[in-house]
Amino acid sequence: MVKKTFPEAMARIYYRVYVCRLCKSKMRADPAKVKLGKVKCRKCGSHALRPKKRPLA
Ligand SMILES: [Zn+2]
């Protein structure tokens, strides 16, 4: 049986998660704030963030 996963819920969970391109640390942030450059990595202070992709498994 396939696990019951709700696509909308998964999207909601991963949509707001960003990964630092430099140190690969994850953080939850508002997409609008990321776009405006207001969010920076709390570990290395970088503004280079990318949205986290949904895992395939
Ligand atoms: Zn970082």
N, CA, C, O and the ligand as a Tripos MOL2 file, in Angstrom:
@<TRIPOS>MOLECULE
protein
  229   227    58     0     0
PROTEIN
NO_CHARGES

@<TRIPOS>ATOM
      1 N           0.8390   -1.2110    0.0000 N.3       1 MET1
      2 CA          0.0000    0.0000    0.0000 C.3       1 MET1
      3 C           0.8730    1.2600    0.0000 C.2       1 MET1
      4 O           1.9420    1.3080    0.6090 O.2       1 MET1
      5 N           0.3900    2.2340   -0.6810 N.am      2 VAL2
      6 CA          1.1050    3.5050   -0.7240 C.3       2 VAL2
      7 C           0.7120    4.3440    0.4870 C.2       2 VAL2
      8 O          -0.4460    4.4190    0.8980 O.2       2 VAL2
      9 N           1.7270    4.9540    1.0160 N.am      3 LYS3
     10 CA          1.4500    5.8200    2.1640 C.3       3 LYS3
     11 C           0.5130    6.9570    1.7570 C.2       3 LYS3
     12 O           0.6050    7.5100    0.6620 O.2       3 LYS3
     13 N          -0.3500    7.2670    2.6390 N.am      4 LYS4
     14 CA         -1.2690    8.3740    2.3470 C.3       4 LYS4
     15 C          -0.5460    9.7030    2.4950 C.2       4 LYS4
     16 O          -0.2940   10.1860    3.6000 O.2       4 LYS4
     17 N          -0.2250   10.2690    1.3570 N.am      5 THR5
     18 CA          0.3820   11.5990    1.4120 C.3       5 THR5
     19 C          -0.4880   12.5490    0.6170 C.2       5 THR5
     20 O          -0.9140   12.2480   -0.4980 O.2       5 THR5
     21 N          -0.7340   13.6650    1.1930 N.am      6 PHE6
     22 CA         -1.5560   14.6520    0.5200 C.3       6 PHE6
     23 C          -0.6420   15.6320   -0.2240 C.2       6 PHE6
     24 O           0.1520   16.3370    0.3990 O.2       6 PHE6
     25 N          -0.7530   15.6760   -1.5290 N.am      7 PRO7
     26 CA          0.1120   16.5490   -2.3340 C.3       7 PRO7
     27 C           0.1150   17.9820   -1.8210 C.2       7 PRO7
     28 O           1.1620   18.6280   -1.7700 O.2       7 PRO7
     29 N          -1.0370   18.4660   -1.4480 N.am      8 GLU8
     30 CA         -1.1080   19.8480   -0.9690 C.3       8 GLU8
     31 C          -0.3190   20.0200    0.3160 C.2       8 GLU8
     32 O           0.3710   21.0200    0.5110 O.2       8 GLU8
     33 N          -0.4320   19.0310    1.1870 N.am      9 ALA9
     34 CA          0.2790   19.1190    2.4610 C.3       9 ALA9
     35 C           1.7840   19.0720    2.2230 C.2       9 ALA9
     36 O           2.5350   19.8290    2.8380 O.2       9 ALA9
     37 N           2.2230   18.1890    1.3380 N.am     10 MET10
     38 CA          3.6410   18.0750    1.0330 C.3      10 MET10
     39 C           4.1550   19.3910    0.4560 C.2      10 MET10
     40 O           5.2200   19.8770    0.8390 O.2      10 MET10
     41 N           3.3930   19.9530   -0.4590 N.am     11 ALA11
     42 CA          3.7870   21.2110   -1.0750 C.3      11 ALA11
     43 C           3.9070   22.2970   -0.0140 C.2      11 ALA11
     44 O           4.8270   23.1150   -0.0310 O.2      11 ALA11
     45 N           2.9510   22.2800    0.9080 N.am     12 ARG12
     46 CA          2.9580   23.3130    1.9430 C.3      12 ARG12
     47 C           4.1900   23.1690    2.8250 C.2      12 ARG12
     48 O           4.8010   24.1580    3.2300 O.2      12 ARG12
     49 N           4.5430   21.9280    3.1130 N.am     13 ILE13
     50 CA          5.6780   21.6780    4.0030 C.3      13 ILE13
     51 C           6.9890   22.0940    3.3520 C.2      13 ILE13
     52 O           7.8500   22.6950    3.9940 O.2      13 ILE13
     53 N           7.1330   21.7660    2.0700 N.am     14 TYR14
     54 CA          8.4310   22.0080    1.4340 C.3      14 TYR14
     55 C           8.5250   23.3680    0.7570 C.2      14 TYR14
     56 O           9.6160   23.8390    0.4390 O.2      14 TYR14
     57 N           7.4000   23.9800    0.5460 N.am     15 TYR15
     58 CA          7.3850   25.2370   -0.1810 C.3      15 TYR15
     59 C           8.1960   26.3130    0.5340 C.2      15 TYR15
     60 O           8.8990   27.1000   -0.1000 O.2      15 TYR15
     61 N           8.0890   26.3380    1.8530 N.am     16 ARG16
     62 CA          8.7090   27.4170    2.6100 C.3      16 ARG16
     63 C          10.0950   27.0710    3.1330 C.2      16 ARG16
     64 O          10.6850   27.8340    3.8990 O.2      16 ARG16
     65 N          10.6070   25.9280    2.7220 N.am     17 VAL17
     66 CA         11.9210   25.5270    3.2160 C.3      17 VAL17
     67 C          12.9970   25.8720    2.1940 C.2      17 VAL17
     68 O          12.8750   25.5630    1.0090 O.2      17 VAL17
     69 N          14.0320   26.5070    2.6730 N.am     18 TYR18
     70 CA         15.1250   26.8980    1.7930 C.3      18 TYR18
     71 C          16.4330   26.2920    2.2750 C.2      18 TYR18
     72 O          16.6120   26.0270    3.4640 O.2      18 TYR18
     73 N          17.3350   26.0780    1.3410 N.am     19 VAL19
     74 CA         18.6220   25.4960    1.6710 C.3      19 VAL19
     75 C          19.7270   26.4800    1.2890 C.2      19 VAL19
     76 O          19.7330   27.0370    0.1910 O.2      19 VAL19
     77 N          20.6460   26.6770    2.2070 N.am     20 CYS20
     78 CA         21.7760   27.5530    1.9250 C.3      20 CYS20
     79 C          22.6780   26.8960    0.8870 C.2      20 CYS20
     80 O          23.0130   25.7170    0.9990 O.2      20 CYS20
     81 N          23.0690   27.6720   -0.1240 N.am     21 ARG21
     82 CA         23.9110   27.1070   -1.1750 C.3      21 ARG21
     83 C          25.3400   26.8960   -0.7010 C.2      21 ARG21
     84 O          26.0760   26.0920   -1.2740 O.2      21 ARG21
     85 N          25.7280   27.5990    0.3240 N.am     22 LEU22
     86 CA         27.1140   27.5090    0.7800 C.3      22 LEU22
     87 C          27.3050   26.4020    1.8080 C.2      22 LEU22
     88 O          28.1860   25.5550    1.6630 O.2      22 LEU22
     89 N          26.4720   26.4130    2.8510 N.am     23 CYS23
     90 CA         26.7000   25.4470    3.9260 C.3      23 CYS23
     91 C          25.6030   24.3880    3.9880 C.2      23 CYS23
     92 O          25.6140   23.5300    4.8710 O.2      23 CYS23
     93 N          24.6660   24.4450    3.0620 N.am     24 LYS24
     94 CA         23.6320   23.3980    2.9310 C.3      24 LYS24
     95 C          22.7100   23.2790    4.1440 C.2      24 LYS24
     96 O          22.0570   22.2520    4.3350 O.2      24 LYS24
     97 N          22.6600   24.3130    4.9490 N.am     25 SER25
     98 CA         21.7560   24.2270    6.0920 C.3      25 SER25
     99 C          20.3500   24.6390    5.6610 C.2      25 SER25
    100 O          20.1650   25.4990    4.8000 O.2      25 SER25
    101 N          19.3720   23.9960    6.2880 N.am     26 LYS26
    102 CA         17.9870   24.2620    5.9300 C.3      26 LYS26
    103 C          17.3950   25.3100    6.8560 C.2      26 LYS26
    104 O          17.7720   25.4110    8.0240 O.2      26 LYS26
    105 N          16.4820   26.0740    6.3320 N.am     27 MET27
    106 CA         15.7620   27.0110    7.1800 C.3      27 MET27
    107 C          14.3880   27.2520    6.5960 C.2      27 MET27
    108 O          14.1880   27.1760    5.3840 O.2      27 MET27
    109 N          13.4550   27.5420    7.4660 N.am     28 ARG28
    110 CA         12.1220   27.8400    6.9800 C.3      28 ARG28
    111 C          12.0080   29.3530    6.8550 C.2      28 ARG28
    112 O          12.3520   30.0990    7.7710 O.2      28 ARG28
    113 N          11.5170   29.7850    5.7010 N.am     29 ALA29
    114 CA         11.4150   31.2220    5.4820 C.3      29 ALA29
    115 C          10.2560   31.5280    4.5600 C.2      29 ALA29
    116 O           9.8050   30.6810    3.7890 O.2      29 ALA29
    117 N           9.7970   32.7300    4.6550 N.am     30 ASP30
    118 CA          8.7080   33.1770    3.8050 C.3      30 ASP30
    119 C           9.2590   33.4680    2.4050 C.2      30 ASP30
    120 O          10.2060   34.2430    2.2690 O.2      30 ASP30
    121 N           8.6770   32.8540    1.3580 N.am     31 PRO31
    122 CA          9.1670   33.0480   -0.0130 C.3      31 PRO31
    123 C           9.2640   34.5210   -0.3990 C.2      31 PRO31
    124 O          10.1940   34.9270   -1.0970 O.2      31 PRO31
    125 N           8.3100   35.3090    0.0530 N.am     32 ALA32
    126 CA          8.3270   36.7390   -0.2780 C.3      32 ALA32
    127 C           9.5590   37.4120    0.3140 C.2      32 ALA32
    128 O          10.1860   38.2550   -0.3270 O.2      32 ALA32
    129 N           9.9020   37.0300    1.5480 N.am     33 LYS33
    130 CA         11.0640   37.6230    2.2100 C.3      33 LYS33
    131 C          12.3590   37.1820    1.5460 C.2      33 LYS33
    132 O          13.3040   37.9600    1.4170 O.2      33 LYS33
    133 N          12.3890   35.9230    1.1260 N.am     34 VAL34
    134 CA         13.5820   35.4130    0.4400 C.3      34 VAL34
    135 C          13.8000   36.1890   -0.8530 C.2      34 VAL34
    136 O          14.9240   36.5460   -1.2040 O.2      34 VAL34
    137 N          12.7020   36.4380   -1.5490 N.am     35 LYS35
    138 CA         12.7680   37.1520   -2.8180 C.3      35 LYS35
    139 C          13.3040   38.5710   -2.6140 C.2      35 LYS35
    140 O          14.0370   39.0990   -3.4500 O.2      35 LYS35
    141 N          12.9310   39.1640   -1.5060 N.am     36 LEU36
    142 CA         13.3590   40.5230   -1.2020 C.3      36 LEU36
    143 C          14.7630   40.5650   -0.6170 C.2      36 LEU36
    144 O          15.3250   41.6370   -0.3940 O.2      36 LEU36
    145 N          15.3210   39.3820   -0.3720 N.am     37 GLY37
    146 CA         16.6730   39.3230    0.1650 C.3      37 GLY37
    147 C          16.7450   39.6210    1.6500 C.2      37 GLY37
    148 O          17.7910   40.0150    2.1670 O.2      37 GLY37
    149 N          15.6160   39.4290    2.3360 N.am     38 LYS38
    150 CA         15.6000   39.7340    3.7630 C.3      38 LYS38
    151 C          16.0390   38.5400    4.6040 C.2      38 LYS38
    152 O          16.3100   38.6580    5.7990 O.2      38 LYS38
    153 N          16.0980   37.3980    3.9450 N.am     39 VAL39
    154 CA         16.4560   36.1940    4.6790 C.3      39 VAL39
    155 C          17.9020   35.8280    4.3880 C.2      39 VAL39
    156 O          18.3250   35.7710    3.2340 O.2      39 VAL39
    157 N          18.6460   35.5840    5.4490 N.am     40 LYS40
    158 CA         20.0020   35.0870    5.2310 C.3      40 LYS40
    159 C          20.2510   33.8890    6.1350 C.2      40 LYS40
    160 O          19.5970   33.6950    7.1590 O.2      40 LYS40
    161 N          21.2240   33.0990    5.7110 N.am     41 CYS41
    162 CA         21.5660   31.9060    6.4470 C.3      41 CYS41
    163 C          22.0230   32.2770    7.8580 C.2      41 CYS41
    164 O          22.8590   33.1630    8.0390 O.2      41 CYS41
    165 N          21.4670   31.5940    8.8430 N.am     42 ARG42
    166 CA         21.8280   31.9380   10.2190 C.3      42 ARG42
    167 C          23.1650   31.3480   10.6050 C.2      42 ARG42
    168 O          23.7420   31.6900   11.6370 O.2      42 ARG42
    169 N          23.6430   30.4660    9.7680 N.am     43 LYS43
    170 CA         24.9040   29.7940   10.0750 C.3      43 LYS43
    171 C          26.0900   30.5530    9.4800 C.2      43 LYS43
    172 O          27.0710   30.8270   10.1710 O.2      43 LYS43
    173 N          25.9880   30.8910    8.1800 N.am     44 CYS44
    174 CA         27.1200   31.5370    7.5180 C.3      44 CYS44
    175 C          26.7850   32.9480    7.0450 C.2      44 CYS44
    176 O          27.6670   33.6650    6.5710 O.2      44 CYS44
    177 N          25.5150   33.3570    7.1700 N.am     45 GLY45
    178 CA         25.1440   34.7280    6.8320 C.3      45 GLY45
    179 C          24.9830   34.9680    5.3410 C.2      45 GLY45
    180 O          24.8640   36.1150    4.9080 O.2      45 GLY45
    181 N          24.9790   33.9050    4.5530 N.am     46 SER46
    182 CA         24.8560   34.0550    3.1090 C.3      46 SER46
    183 C          23.4150   34.3180    2.6880 C.2      46 SER46
    184 O          22.4670   33.8690    3.3320 O.2      46 SER46
    185 N          23.2770   35.0540    1.5990 N.am     47 HIS47
    186 CA         21.9460   35.2890    1.0440 C.3      47 HIS47
    187 C          21.6470   34.2980   -0.0830 C.2      47 HIS47
    188 O          20.5650   34.3250   -0.6700 O.2      47 HIS47
    189 N          22.5970   33.4390   -0.3750 N.am     48 ALA48
    190 CA         22.4150   32.4840   -1.4660 C.3      48 ALA48
    191 C          21.5820   31.3040   -0.9810 C.2      48 ALA48
    192 O          22.0930   30.3370   -0.4170 O.2      48 ALA48
    193 N          20.2900   31.4220   -1.2220 N.am     49 LEU49
    194 CA         19.4060   30.3520   -0.7870 C.3      49 LEU49
    195 C          18.6870   29.7600   -1.9960 C.2      49 LEU49
    196 O          18.4320   30.4370   -2.9920 O.2      49 LEU49
    197 N          18.3800   28.5080   -1.8750 N.am     50 ARG50
    198 CA         17.5440   27.9040   -2.9110 C.3      50 ARG50
    199 C          16.4040   27.1610   -2.2510 C.2      50 ARG50
    200 O          16.5490   26.6550   -1.1380 O.2      50 ARG50
    201 N          15.2590   27.0900   -2.9350 N.am     51 PRO51
    202 CA         14.1460   26.3560   -2.3470 C.3      51 PRO51
    203 C          14.4570   24.8700   -2.2890 C.2      51 PRO51
    204 O          15.1020   24.3160   -3.1790 O.2      51 PRO51
    205 N          13.9940   24.2470   -1.2400 N.am     52 LYS52
    206 CA         14.2520   22.8140   -1.0870 C.3      52 LYS52
    207 C          13.3420   22.0350   -2.0100 C.2      52 LYS52
    208 O          12.1420   22.2910   -2.1060 O.2      52 LYS52
    209 N          13.9570   21.0630   -2.6950 N.am     53 LYS53
    210 CA         13.1700   20.2140   -3.5700 C.3      53 LYS53
    211 C          12.5200   19.0970   -2.7810 C.2      53 LYS53
    212 O          13.0510   18.6460   -1.7660 O.2      53 LYS53
    213 N          11.3920   18.6650   -3.2460 N.am     54 ARG54
    214 CA         10.7050   17.5700   -2.5800 C.3      54 ARG54
    215 C          11.4680   16.2870   -2.8270 C.2      54 ARG54
    216 O          11.8460   16.0040   -3.9630 O.2      54 ARG54
    217 N          11.7000   15.5070   -1.7890 N.am     55 PRO55
    218 CA         12.3950   14.2270   -1.9780 C.3      55 PRO55
    219 C          11.5820   13.2840   -2.8520 C.2      55 PRO55
    220 O          10.3510   13.3110   -2.8370 O.2      55 PRO55
    221 N          12.2750   12.4600   -3.6050 N.am     56 LEU56
    222 CA         11.5940   11.5620   -4.5390 C.3      56 LEU56
    223 C          10.9710   10.3740   -3.8350 C.2      56 LEU56
    224 O           9.9380    9.8570   -4.2610 O.2      56 LEU56
    225 N          11.5940    9.9510   -2.7740 N.am     57 ALA57
    226 CA         11.0970    8.7560   -2.0940 C.3      57 ALA57
    227 C           9.8380    9.0400   -1.2970 C.2      57 ALA57
    228 O           9.2910    8.1370   -0.6640 O.2      57 ALA57
    229 ZN         24.8350   29.0290    5.0920 Zn       58 ZN58
@<TRIPOS>BOND
     1     1     2 1
     2     2     3 1
     3     3     4 2
     4     3     5 am
     5     5     6 1
     6     6     7 1
     7     7     8 2
     8     7     9 am
     9     9    10 1
    10    10    11 1
    11    11    12 2
    12    11    13 am
    13    13    14 1
    14    14    15 1
    15    15    16 2
    16    15    17 am
    17    17    18 1
    18    18    19 1
    19    19    20 2
    20    19    21 am
    21    21    22 1
    22    22    23 1
    23    23    24 2
    24    23    25 am
    25    25    26 1
    26    26    27 1
    27    27    28 2
    28    27    29 am
    29    29    30 1
    30    30    31 1
    31    31    32 2
    32    31    33 am
    33    33    34 1
    34    34    35 1
    35    35    36 2
    36    35    37 am
    37    37    38 1
    38    38    39 1
    39    39    40 2
    40    39    41 am
    41    41    42 1
    42    42    43 1
    43    43    44 2
    44    43    45 am
    45    45    46 1
    46    46    47 1
    47    47    48 2
    48    47    49 am
    49    49    50 1
    50    50    51 1
    51    51    52 2
    52    51    53 am
    53    53    54 1
    54    54    55 1
    55    55    56 2
    56    55    57 am
    57    57    58 1
    58    58    59 1
    59    59    60 2
    60    59    61 am
    61    61    62 1
    62    62    63 1
    63    63    64 2
    64    63    65 am
    65    65    66 1
    66    66    67 1
    67    67    68 2
    68    67    69 am
    69    69    70 1
    70    70    71 1
    71    71    72 2
    72    71    73 am
    73    73    74 1
    74    74    75 1
    75    75    76 2
    76    75    77 am
    77    77    78 1
    78    78    79 1
    79    79    80 2
    80    79    81 am
    81    81    82 1
    82    82    83 1
    83    83    84 2
    84    83    85 am
    85    85    86 1
    86    86    87 1
    87    87    88 2
    88    87    89 am
    89    89    90 1
    90    90    91 1
    91    91    92 2
    92    91    93 am
    93    93    94 1
    94    94    95 1
    95    95    96 2
    96    95    97 am
    97    97    98 1
    98    98    99 1
    99    99   100 2
   100    99   101 am
   101   101   102 1
   102   102   103 1
   103   103   104 2
   104   103   105 am
   105   105   106 1
   106   106   107 1
   107   107   108 2
   108   107   109 am
   109   109   110 1
   110   110   111 1
   111   111   112 2
   112   111   113 am
   113   113   114 1
   114   114   115 1
   115   115   116 2
   116   115   117 am
   117   117   118 1
   118   118   119 1
   119   119   120 2
   120   119   121 am
   121   121   122 1
   122   122   123 1
   123   123   124 2
   124   123   125 am
   125   125   126 1
   126   126   127 1
   127   127   128 2
   128   127   129 am
   129   129   130 1
   130   130   131 1
   131   131   132 2
   132   131   133 am
   133   133   134 1
   134   134   135 1
   135   135   136 2
   136   135   137 am
   137   137   138 1
   138   138   139 1
   139   139   140 2
   140   139   141 am
   141   141   142 1
   142   142   143 1
   143   143   144 2
   144   143   145 am
   145   145   146 1
   146   146   147 1
   147   147   148 2
   148   147   149 am
   149   149   150 1
   150   150   151 1
   151   151   152 2
   152   151   153 am
   153   153   154 1
   154   154   155 1
   155   155   156 2
   156   155   157 am
   157   157   158 1
   158   158   159 1
   159   159   160 2
   160   159   161 am
   161   161   162 1
   162   162   163 1
   163   163   164 2
   164   163   165 am
   165   165   166 1
   166   166   167 1
   167   167   168 2
   168   167   169 am
   169   169   170 1
   170   170   171 1
   171   171   172 2
   172   171   173 am
   173   173   174 1
   174   174   175 1
   175   175   176 2
   176   175   177 am
   177   177   178 1
   178   178   179 1
   179   179   180 2
   180   179   181 am
   181   181   182 1
   182   182   183 1
   183   183   184 2
   184   183   185 am
   185   185   186 1
   186   186   187 1
   187   187   188 2
   188   187   189 am
   189   189   190 1
   190   190   191 1
   191   191   192 2
   192   191   193 am
   193   193   194 1
   194   194   195 1
   195   195   196 2
   196   195   197 am
   197   197   198 1
   198   198   199 1
   199   199   200 2
   200   199   201 am
   201   201   202 1
   202   202   203 1
   203   203   204 2
   204   203   205 am
   205   205   206 1
   206   206   207 1
   207   207   208 2
   208   207   209 am
   209   209   210 1
   210   210   211 1
   211   211   212 2
   212   211   213 am
   213   213   214 1
   214   214   215 1
   215   215   216 2
   216   215   217 am
   217   217   218 1
   218   218   219 1
   219   219   220 2
   220   219   221 am
   221   221   222 1
   222   222   223 1
   223   223   224 2
   224   223   225 am
   225   225   226 1
   226   226   227 1
   227   227   228 2
@<TRIPOS>SUBSTRUCTURE
     1 MET1         2 RESIDUE 1 A MET
     2 VAL2         6 RESIDUE 1 A VAL
     3 LYS3        10 RESIDUE 1 A LYS
     4 LYS4        14 RESIDUE 1 A LYS
     5 THR5        18 RESIDUE 1 A THR
     6 PHE6        22 RESIDUE 1 A PHE
     7 PRO7        26 RESIDUE 1 A PRO
     8 GLU8        30 RESIDUE 1 A GLU
     9 ALA9        34 RESIDUE 1 A ALA
    10 MET10       38 RESIDUE 1 A MET
    11 ALA11       42 RESIDUE 1 A ALA
    12 ARG12       46 RESIDUE 1 A ARG
    13 ILE13       50 RESIDUE 1 A ILE
    14 TYR14       54 RESIDUE 1 A TYR
    15 TYR15       58 RESIDUE 1 A TYR
    16 ARG16       62 RESIDUE 1 A ARG
    17 VAL17       66 RESIDUE 1 A VAL
    18 TYR18       70 RESIDUE 1 A TYR
    19 VAL19       74 RESIDUE 1 A VAL
    20 CYS20       78 RESIDUE 1 A CYS
    21 ARG21       82 RESIDUE 1 A ARG
    22 LEU22       86 RESIDUE 1 A LEU
    23 CYS23       90 RESIDUE 1 A CYS
    24 LYS24       94 RESIDUE 1 A LYS
    25 SER25       98 RESIDUE 1 A SER
    26 LYS26      102 RESIDUE 1 A LYS
    27 MET27      106 RESIDUE 1 A MET
    28 ARG28      110 RESIDUE 1 A ARG
    29 ALA29      114 RESIDUE 1 A ALA
    30 ASP30      118 RESIDUE 1 A ASP
    31 PRO31      122 RESIDUE 1 A PRO
    32 ALA32      126 RESIDUE 1 A ALA
    33 LYS33      130 RESIDUE 1 A LYS
    34 VAL34      134 RESIDUE 1 A VAL
    35 LYS35      138 RESIDUE 1 A LYS
    36 LEU36      142 RESIDUE 1 A LEU
    37 GLY37      146 RESIDUE 1 A GLY
    38 LYS38      150 RESIDUE 1 A LYS
    39 VAL39      154 RESIDUE 1 A VAL
    40 LYS40      158 RESIDUE 1 A LYS
    41 CYS41      162 RESIDUE 1 A CYS
    42 ARG42      166 RESIDUE 1 A ARG
    43 LYS43      170 RESIDUE 1 A LYS
    44 CYS44      174 RESIDUE 1 A CYS
    45 GLY45      178 RESIDUE 1 A GLY
    46 SER46      182 RESIDUE 1 A SER
    47 HIS47      186 RESIDUE 1 A HIS
    48 ALA48      190 RESIDUE 1 A ALA
    49 LEU49      194 RESIDUE 1 A LEU
    50 ARG50      198 RESIDUE 1 A ARG
    51 PRO51      202 RESIDUE 1 A PRO
    52 LYS52      206 RESIDUE 1 A LYS
    53 LYS53      210 RESIDUE 1 A LYS
    54 ARG54      214 RESIDUE 1 A ARG
    55 PRO55      218 RESIDUE 1 A PRO
    56 LEU56      222 RESIDUE 1 A LEU
    57 ALA57      226 RESIDUE 1 A ALA
    58 ZN58       229 GROUP 0 **** ****
